[in-house]
């Protein structure tokens, strides 16, 4: 059953302990640094109820007749992926910027565990039952689901037990009701989400077959003992007229402190089993990489739009040098689009019977999108020109004494007057030059995993046998190189 935006807001008014900008937050739904992005998530829920958008955002469960979010539906057909892609497109356009942690990008990590139920059954059959139940809950109850992935880590040259043991989240004891965990995780949107799939970071877990650091569970974000210490938000730090993206779509990260938090057994997905931990780390983004890469496609569209409008308003779009740069941005954008399209067209059946995007194409597309992003942002910056860093703010444009001069020097013709140029330059500045822009760039590069891990995923999923066979045949190499018995 689809929730409303107001029902979502009410669900996170649960007394959780949140700090930001040096203060303790009474209500994350009304705090100025959280409210804009909470409103975006609430808007997504409301889109599922509105007649004009309901068909894009939902599907009808054949067994119950209930409407459920298409984002949470287990993918079994290519059409499921096309439907999910259409829903993400709608959300991004409604948000007016790129939003990442709004649920659909992180729920796919649960599907990876669905595929690994045989691994979980080696540990405890209850864990397999738990993942199936939580996936069903995500479909029917429609919680705002995020991830909790990255630990503070501490000294990476040391094993977890050879330093402060709390640097990596770990189990400290068992109870009749479940396990008690201690440590911390970083996660975007944690302070205003309903639940998180909490799992091991990219690290060793004590080099033992059974490790208290190899633990995964679904965390109710209203659980006592959790503390959310958030980075300073960008919303409200500058006027919305000057920083339209910062004030609309900033997603706030938090250090989530687990201060001896009890996790019920029914929420534990694996525990102490390093094989399960290694499995989930290696397959974590099997599905979730798709909407993540799709968001980079939207970022490319924003850069192209900002750059093209900037050259059009000054009459430079017909210059060959300008067209070449615009074409490079278009090639970047279409490269991302091609990987997404091909990943669906060549989708594969997963070990659990789901339909997963072609893994080699998807992971290669992620590397291509993110590795080229800094250069593409710089190219868009070149096309927008230096005025994005020297244009006065909206308040100055509205000043009675300064306004006439700004109208004179910022108006080009009857079509491009000073106010439209100011809005365009402010948008481009926030997209490419602001604190928010720098934050988004770094976030995109590391949000799913660091670059070396992304390349590792490509290495594990690319079919090297084809090129090897081709060169063996073309070069006339003998079968000895295969390690067989010599002739």
C-alpha positions as CSV (number, residue, x, y, z in Angstrom):
1,X,0.0,0.0,0.0
2,X,1.4,3.4,-1.0
3,X,1.9,5.9,1.7
4,X,1.2,9.6,1.4
5,X,3.8,12.3,1.9
6,X,2.2,13.3,5.2
7,X,2.3,9.7,6.4
8,X,6.0,9.5,5.6
9,X,6.6,12.8,7.5
10,X,4.8,11.5,10.5
11,X,6.7,8.2,10.4
12,X,10.0,10.0,11.1
13,X,8.7,12.1,14.0
14,X,9.7,9.3,16.4
15,X,12.0,11.1,18.8
16,X,15.2,10.2,17.0
17,X,18.4,12.0,18.1
18,X,19.8,14.2,15.3
19,X,22.4,16.9,15.4
20,X,23.3,19.4,12.6
21,X,25.0,22.7,12.4
22,X,25.9,22.6,16.1
23,X,22.3,22.0,17.3
24,X,20.0,19.2,18.3
25,X,17.1,18.8,15.9
26,X,13.6,18.7,17.3
27,X,11.9,17.7,14.1
28,X,13.7,16.8,10.9
29,X,10.6,17.5,8.8
30,X,10.7,21.2,9.7
31,X,14.4,21.9,10.2
32,X,15.5,24.2,7.4
33,X,18.5,22.0,6.4
34,X,16.3,18.9,6.2
35,X,12.9,20.1,5.2
36,X,13.6,20.6,1.4
37,X,14.8,17.1,0.9
38,X,12.2,15.6,3.2
39,X,9.6,17.4,1.0
40,X,11.2,15.8,-2.1
41,X,10.8,12.3,-0.6
42,X,7.2,13.2,0.5
43,X,6.5,14.4,-3.0
44,X,7.5,11.0,-4.4
45,X,4.9,9.3,-2.2
46,X,2.3,11.8,-3.3
47,X,3.1,11.3,-7.0
48,X,2.0,7.7,-6.6
49,X,-1.5,9.0,-5.6
50,X,-2.0,11.7,-8.2
51,X,-4.0,10.7,-11.3
52,X,-1.5,12.2,-13.8
53,X,1.5,10.3,-12.4
54,X,0.1,7.2,-10.7
55,X,0.5,4.9,-13.6
56,X,4.2,5.7,-13.9
57,X,4.9,5.4,-10.2
58,X,2.9,2.3,-9.3
59,X,1.7,-1.2,-10.3
60,X,-1.2,-3.3,-9.1
61,X,-0.4,-6.5,-7.2
62,X,-2.3,-9.2,-9.0
63,X,-2.8,-11.2,-5.8
64,X,-4.1,-8.4,-3.5
65,X,-5.2,-5.7,-5.9
66,X,-3.2,-3.2,-3.9
67,X,-1.1,-0.4,-5.5
68,X,2.6,-0.7,-4.8
69,X,5.6,1.4,-5.8
70,X,7.2,0.3,-9.1
71,X,10.6,1.2,-7.5
72,X,10.3,-1.6,-4.9
73,X,9.0,-4.3,-7.3
74,X,11.2,-7.3,-7.7
75,X,12.5,-7.2,-11.3
76,X,11.6,-10.3,-13.4
77,X,11.1,-8.9,-16.9
78,X,12.7,-6.3,-19.1
79,X,9.5,-4.3,-18.9
80,X,10.0,-4.0,-15.1
81,X,13.3,-2.3,-15.8
82,X,11.8,0.0,-18.4
83,X,9.0,0.9,-15.9
84,X,11.6,1.6,-13.2
85,X,13.6,3.8,-15.5
86,X,10.4,5.8,-16.4
87,X,9.7,6.3,-12.7
88,X,13.2,7.6,-11.9
89,X,13.0,10.0,-14.9
90,X,9.7,11.4,-13.5
91,X,11.2,11.8,-10.0
92,X,14.3,13.6,-11.2
93,X,12.2,16.0,-13.3
94,X,9.8,16.7,-10.4
95,X,12.7,17.3,-8.1
96,X,14.3,19.8,-10.5
97,X,17.8,18.4,-9.8
98,X,19.5,15.1,-9.1
99,X,18.4,13.2,-6.1
100,X,20.0,9.9,-5.2
101,X,19.1,8.5,-1.8
102,X,15.3,8.4,-2.1
103,X,14.8,4.7,-1.8
104,X,14.8,3.1,-5.2
105,X,18.6,3.3,-5.5
106,X,19.2,1.4,-2.3
107,X,16.4,-1.3,-2.3
108,X,18.3,-3.2,-5.0
109,X,21.0,-4.1,-2.5
110,X,18.3,-6.2,-0.7
111,X,17.6,-8.0,-4.0
112,X,21.3,-9.1,-4.1
113,X,20.7,-10.9,-0.8
114,X,17.6,-12.4,-2.2
115,X,19.9,-14.0,-4.8
116,X,22.2,-15.2,-2.1
117,X,19.7,-17.2,0.0
118,X,21.7,-20.4,-0.5
119,X,24.7,-18.6,1.2
120,X,22.5,-17.4,4.0
121,X,21.0,-20.9,4.5
122,X,24.5,-22.2,5.3
123,X,24.6,-19.9,8.3
124,X,21.0,-20.2,9.5
125,X,17.8,-20.9,7.6
126,X,16.1,-18.1,9.6
127,X,18.3,-15.5,7.8
128,X,16.9,-16.6,4.4
129,X,13.4,-16.3,5.8
130,X,14.3,-12.8,7.1
131,X,15.4,-11.5,3.8
132,X,12.2,-12.7,2.0
133,X,10.0,-11.1,4.7
134,X,11.9,-7.8,4.6
135,X,11.6,-7.7,0.8
136,X,7.9,-8.3,1.0
137,X,7.7,-5.6,3.6
138,X,9.5,-3.1,1.3
139,X,6.9,-3.9,-1.3
140,X,3.8,-3.7,0.8
141,X,4.7,-1.2,3.5
142,X,6.7,1.1,1.2
143,X,9.2,2.4,3.8
144,X,11.9,4.9,2.9
145,X,14.7,2.4,2.7
146,X,18.4,3.5,2.6
147,X,21.8,1.8,3.1
148,X,24.4,1.9,5.8
149,X,27.6,0.9,4.2
150,X,30.7,2.9,5.2
151,X,32.5,2.7,8.6
152,X,34.9,5.3,9.9
153,X,37.5,2.6,9.4
154,X,40.3,4.1,11.5
155,X,43.8,2.9,10.8
156,X,43.4,0.7,7.7
157,X,46.9,-0.8,8.1
158,X,45.6,-2.6,11.2
159,X,43.1,-5.3,11.7
160,X,39.8,-4.3,13.4
161,X,40.7,-6.0,16.7
162,X,44.2,-4.3,16.8
163,X,42.8,-0.8,17.2
164,X,39.7,0.7,18.7
165,X,37.3,-2.2,18.0
166,X,34.4,0.2,17.5
167,X,35.9,1.7,14.3
168,X,34.1,-1.0,12.4
169,X,30.6,-1.9,13.3
170,X,30.5,-5.2,15.2
171,X,28.5,-7.5,17.5
172,X,29.3,-7.1,21.1
173,X,26.9,-9.7,22.6
174,X,23.9,-11.9,21.9
175,X,20.6,-11.7,23.8
176,X,17.5,-13.8,23.8
177,X,15.9,-11.2,21.4
178,X,18.8,-10.7,19.1
179,X,22.3,-9.2,18.8
180,X,23.7,-6.0,20.3
181,X,26.0,-4.0,17.9
182,X,28.4,-1.1,18.5
183,X,30.2,1.2,16.2
184,X,29.2,3.7,13.5
185,X,28.3,4.0,9.8
186,X,28.0,6.9,7.4
187,X,24.9,7.1,5.3
188,X,23.1,9.7,3.1
189,X,19.5,10.4,4.2
190,X,19.8,8.3,7.4
191,X,18.4,11.0,9.6
192,X,15.1,11.2,7.7
193,X,14.7,7.5,6.5
194,X,12.7,4.7,7.9
195,X,15.1,1.8,7.6
196,X,18.6,0.9,6.4
197,X,20.2,-2.3,5.1
198,X,23.3,-2.2,7.3
199,X,26.3,-4.3,6.1
200,X,30.1,-4.7,6.3
201,X,32.3,-2.2,4.7
202,X,35.1,-2.9,2.2
203,X,37.6,-4.3,4.7
204,X,38.7,-7.5,6.3
205,X,36.7,-8.7,9.2
206,X,39.5,-10.0,11.4
207,X,40.8,-12.6,9.0
208,X,38.8,-15.4,10.6
209,X,36.1,-17.7,9.4
210,X,33.7,-16.4,12.0
211,X,33.9,-12.7,12.7
212,X,31.8,-10.4,14.8
213,X,32.4,-7.7,12.1
214,X,30.8,-9.8,9.4
215,X,27.2,-8.8,10.1
216,X,24.2,-7.6,8.1
217,X,20.8,-6.5,9.2
218,X,17.8,-4.3,8.5
219,X,17.9,-1.3,10.9
220,X,14.7,0.5,12.0
221,X,16.0,4.1,12.1
222,X,13.8,5.0,15.1
223,X,15.5,2.4,17.3
224,X,16.7,3.6,20.7
225,X,20.5,3.9,20.9
226,X,20.9,5.3,17.4
227,X,22.4,8.8,17.1
228,X,22.6,10.8,13.9
229,X,25.4,13.4,13.7
230,X,24.9,15.1,10.3
231,X,27.2,17.2,8.2
232,X,26.2,20.8,7.8
233,X,23.5,21.1,5.1
234,X,23.6,23.4,2.1
235,X,19.9,24.4,2.3
236,X,19.4,27.7,3.9
237,X,23.1,28.8,3.7
238,X,22.4,31.1,0.8
239,X,19.2,32.5,-0.8
240,X,17.3,30.1,-3.0
241,X,17.3,32.6,-5.8
242,X,21.1,32.4,-5.9
243,X,21.5,28.7,-5.0
244,X,18.4,26.9,-6.4
245,X,19.8,23.4,-6.3
246,X,21.5,23.7,-2.9
247,X,18.2,24.8,-1.4
248,X,16.1,22.1,-3.2
249,X,17.9,18.8,-3.5
250,X,20.7,18.7,-1.0
251,X,20.8,15.2,0.5
252,X,22.3,15.2,4.0
253,X,24.8,12.6,5.1
254,X,25.1,11.5,8.7
255,X,27.5,9.6,11.0
256,X,25.1,7.0,12.4
257,X,26.3,6.0,15.9
258,X,25.3,2.6,17.2
259,X,25.5,2.9,20.9
260,X,24.9,-0.7,22.0
261,X,21.8,-1.1,19.8
262,X,19.8,-4.3,19.9
263,X,18.8,-5.8,16.6
264,X,16.0,-8.4,16.8
265,X,16.8,-11.8,15.4
266,X,14.0,-11.3,12.8
267,X,16.0,-8.4,11.4
268,X,19.3,-10.1,11.2
269,X,20.3,-11.2,7.6
270,X,23.7,-12.7,8.4
271,X,25.9,-12.9,11.4
272,X,29.6,-13.9,11.9
273,X,29.8,-15.6,8.5
274,X,32.5,-14.1,6.4
275,X,31.4,-16.0,3.3
276,X,28.0,-14.1,3.5
277,X,29.8,-10.8,4.1
278,X,32.1,-11.4,1.1
279,X,29.1,-12.4,-1.0
280,X,27.2,-9.3,-0.3
281,X,30.2,-7.0,-0.9
282,X,30.8,-8.6,-4.3
283,X,27.2,-8.5,-5.5
284,X,26.0,-5.4,-3.6
285,X,25.4,-3.2,-6.6
286,X,24.1,-6.0,-9.0
287,X,20.8,-4.1,-9.2
288,X,21.3,-0.7,-7.5
289,X,24.0,0.4,-9.9
290,X,21.4,0.8,-12.5
291,X,19.4,3.7,-11.0
292,X,22.6,5.2,-9.7
293,X,24.1,5.4,-13.2
294,X,20.7,6.7,-14.5
295,X,21.0,9.6,-12.1
296,X,24.4,10.5,-13.6
297,X,22.5,10.6,-16.9
298,X,20.3,13.3,-15.5
299,X,23.3,15.1,-14.2
300,X,24.6,15.1,-17.8
301,X,21.3,16.5,-19.0
302,X,21.5,19.3,-16.5
303,X,25.1,20.1,-17.6
304,X,24.1,20.1,-21.3
305,X,21.1,22.2,-20.7
306,X,22.9,24.8,-18.6
307,X,25.8,25.0,-21.1
308,X,23.6,25.2,-24.2
309,X,21.3,27.9,-22.8
310,X,24.4,29.9,-21.8
311,X,25.9,29.8,-25.3
312,X,22.5,30.4,-26.9
313,X,21.9,33.5,-24.8
314,X,25.2,35.1,-26.0
315,X,24.8,33.9,-29.6
316,X,27.8,31.5,-29.6
317,X,26.0,28.2,-30.4
318,X,26.9,28.4,-34.1
319,X,30.7,28.6,-33.5
320,X,32.4,25.3,-34.4
321,X,34.6,25.3,-31.3
322,X,31.5,25.6,-29.1
323,X,29.6,22.9,-31.1
324,X,32.6,20.6,-30.6
325,X,32.4,20.9,-26.8
326,X,28.6,20.5,-26.8
327,X,29.1,17.4,-28.9
328,X,31.5,16.0,-26.4
329,X,29.0,16.5,-23.6
330,X,26.4,14.8,-25.8
331,X,28.7,11.8,-26.5
332,X,29.3,11.5,-22.7
333,X,25.5,11.6,-22.1
334,X,24.7,9.1,-24.9
335,X,27.5,6.8,-23.7
336,X,25.7,6.5,-20.3
337,X,22.4,6.1,-22.1
338,X,23.8,3.3,-24.3
339,X,25.1,1.3,-21.3
340,X,21.8,1.6,-19.5
341,X,19.8,0.6,-22.6
342,X,22.1,-2.3,-23.5
343,X,22.2,-3.5,-19.9
344,X,18.4,-4.0,-20.1
345,X,18.4,-5.4,-23.6
346,X,21.1,-8.0,-22.6
347,X,19.8,-8.6,-19.1
348,X,20.6,-11.9,-17.4
349,X,18.7,-14.2,-15.1
350,X,20.1,-14.0,-11.6
351,X,20.9,-16.9,-9.3
352,X,17.6,-16.2,-7.5
353,X,15.5,-16.1,-10.6
354,X,15.3,-12.3,-10.9
355,X,16.3,-10.4,-14.0
356,X,19.4,-8.4,-13.5
357,X,20.9,-5.9,-15.9
358,X,23.8,-7.2,-17.9
359,X,26.5,-7.0,-15.3
360,X,29.5,-6.3,-17.5
361,X,27.7,-3.5,-19.4
362,X,26.3,-2.0,-16.2
363,X,29.5,-1.9,-14.3
364,X,31.5,-0.6,-17.3
365,X,28.8,2.1,-17.7
366,X,29.3,3.1,-14.1
367,X,33.0,3.5,-14.5
368,X,32.6,5.4,-17.8
369,X,30.0,7.7,-16.3
370,X,31.9,8.5,-13.1
371,X,35.5,8.6,-14.4
372,X,34.6,11.1,-17.0
373,X,32.4,13.3,-14.8
374,X,35.1,15.7,-13.6
375,X,36.2,16.5,-17.2
376,X,32.6,16.9,-18.3
377,X,31.8,19.3,-15.5
378,X,34.9,21.3,-16.5
379,X,33.7,21.3,-20.1
380,X,30.3,22.6,-19.1
381,X,32.0,25.2,-17.0
382,X,34.0,26.4,-20.0
383,X,30.8,26.7,-22.1
384,X,29.0,28.6,-19.3
385,X,31.9,31.1,-19.1
386,X,33.3,33.2,-16.3
387,X,30.1,35.0,-15.6
388,X,28.9,32.1,-13.4
389,X,31.6,33.1,-10.8
390,X,31.3,36.9,-11.0
391,X,27.5,37.6,-11.3
392,X,26.0,39.5,-8.4
393,X,23.3,37.9,-6.2
394,X,19.5,38.3,-6.6
395,X,19.3,40.9,-3.8
396,X,21.7,43.2,-5.6
397,X,19.7,42.8,-8.9
398,X,16.7,43.9,-6.8
399,X,18.4,46.9,-5.3
400,X,16.9,50.2,-6.6
401,X,20.2,51.9,-7.2
402,X,22.2,48.9,-8.6
403,X,19.3,47.4,-10.6
404,X,19.3,49.8,-13.6
405,X,23.0,49.1,-14.2
406,X,22.5,45.4,-14.0
407,X,19.5,45.5,-16.3
408,X,21.7,47.4,-18.8
409,X,24.7,45.1,-18.7
410,X,22.9,41.8,-18.3
411,X,20.1,42.3,-20.9
412,X,21.1,41.3,-24.4
413,X,17.8,41.7,-26.3
414,X,14.1,41.5,-25.9
415,X,14.3,37.7,-25.5
416,X,17.2,37.7,-23.0
417,X,16.6,40.2,-20.2
418,X,18.6,40.6,-17.1
419,X,16.4,38.5,-14.8
420,X,16.4,35.4,-17.0
421,X,20.2,35.7,-17.4
422,X,20.6,36.0,-13.7
423,X,18.5,32.9,-13.0
424,X,20.4,30.9,-15.6
425,X,23.8,32.0,-14.3
426,X,22.8,31.2,-10.7
427,X,21.6,27.8,-11.7
428,X,24.8,27.0,-13.6
429,X,26.9,28.3,-10.7
430,X,25.1,26.1,-8.2
431,X,25.4,23.1,-10.6
432,X,29.1,23.5,-11.4
433,X,30.8,25.9,-9.0
434,X,29.2,26.0,-5.6
435,X,30.0,24.1,-2.4
436,X,27.1,21.9,-3.3
437,X,28.6,21.2,-6.8
438,X,31.9,20.1,-5.3
439,X,30.1,17.9,-2.8
440,X,28.0,16.3,-5.5
441,X,31.1,15.5,-7.6
442,X,32.9,13.8,-4.8
443,X,29.7,12.0,-3.7
444,X,29.1,10.6,-7.2
445,X,32.7,9.3,-7.4
446,X,32.5,7.4,-4.1
447,X,28.8,6.9,-3.2
448,X,28.6,3.3,-4.3
449,X,32.2,2.3,-3.9
450,X,35.7,3.8,-4.5
451,X,37.1,3.8,-8.1
452,X,39.3,0.7,-7.5
453,X,36.3,-1.3,-6.3
454,X,34.3,-0.2,-9.3
455,X,37.0,-1.4,-11.7
456,X,37.2,-4.6,-9.7
457,X,33.5,-5.2,-10.4
458,X,34.2,-4.7,-14.1
459,X,37.1,-7.2,-13.9
460,X,34.9,-9.8,-12.2
461,X,32.1,-9.5,-14.6
462,X,33.7,-9.0,-18.0
463,X,34.0,-12.1,-20.2
464,X,37.7,-12.4,-20.9
465,X,37.4,-15.8,-22.6
466,X,36.3,-14.3,-25.9
467,X,39.5,-12.1,-26.4
468,X,41.7,-14.9,-25.1
469,X,40.2,-17.4,-27.6
470,X,40.4,-14.9,-30.4
471,X,44.1,-14.2,-29.9
472,X,44.9,-17.9,-29.3
473,X,43.3,-18.8,-32.7
474,X,44.7,-15.8,-34.6
475,X,48.2,-16.2,-33.3
476,X,48.1,-20.0,-33.8
477,X,49.0,-20.8,-30.1
478,X,49.1,-24.4,-29.1
479,X,46.9,-25.9,-26.4
480,X,50.0,-26.2,-24.2
481,X,49.3,-22.6,-23.0
482,X,46.1,-23.9,-21.4
483,X,48.1,-25.9,-18.9
484,X,47.3,-29.3,-20.4
485,X,49.6,-32.3,-20.9
486,X,52.4,-31.4,-23.4
487,X,52.4,-33.0,-26.8
